[in-house]
């Protein structure tokens, strides 16, 4: 019970002060671009999944999706070229900026946790943390 309340409080603070809303908008823009370029719709779906994760990261984690194979690995390489590098860069910049203050360190660490997801989103699922 207490753990759930702490996670909720951290997520609300993250949304307001940690840059969660801005980062989710970045993922949303990437998803819209991917949906417009019809061939990249799977990238748009992955981007929307990560937008939700970047809005509410505490208490959730990324795990490898069972059955994700070589195709998702090759698609991830294309993702890095199209959108992943600037999304990961936004997480790095926000993480460094938040780690400057003591109170922002948990939010900076959450941003650093999202960097690998920005680079390699396909073949991963967002699940509740144990």
Helices and strands as residue ranges (DSSP letters): H 2-17, H 20-36, G 38-40, H 41-55, E 60-64, H 70-79, I 80-84, H 85-99, H 105-119, E 124-128
